Amino acid sequence: MVNATCPSVHPVEAPPPQTHGEPQNPMPQGRMNDIPGMPGTRGGLTLRLNQFVFALVAGCVMASTHATSTYTILRYFVNAVSLQCLWSLSLGFVDLYAILVKRRLRNPKVVSVFAVGDGISSTITFAAASASAGISVLDSNDFHSCIRDRCTRYQASIAMAFLSWFAVSSSFVLNFWTLASK
């Protein structure tokens, strides 16, 4: 039986001798600076464009159903995804500018604005999509009042809003992680 209280010692090899001209540490130590999806990277721009496109499609499809005047939550939905479109588009321009001028967006104040804005917009988008999904179920299953393809449009619009929420949540987590790792 092995005694767990006695530590075992393993020999360590000596480092190879250095010659003149070789760097002291060939591999840089530290954390990775550019994680895809962080502000100012191509991945961040891709997330912003996905947020914008999904929110734009969700808002346009829901606004075209003519049922937004029937339920207040559907008006809230259109307003929430419109806000999401504006937020994602404006930060997409900031990311694009940072990529074009080869700047990193690592300033803690800028990243905190990104993180707080993403947190608020993701919460609003999720609440609107969830409430609209509830109205869609109520309208189709309980009231049996789906006229033509209205329920299909509801569901497609709500699915796009959830996809936009997923992209915003990813941005929020990455921004918050960047802020917390400083």
Summary of the structure (lengths in Angstrom):
residues: 182
radius of gyration: 24.8
end to end distance: 46.3
largest distance: 82.5
contacts: 506
relative contact order: 0.16
helix: 64%
strand: 0%
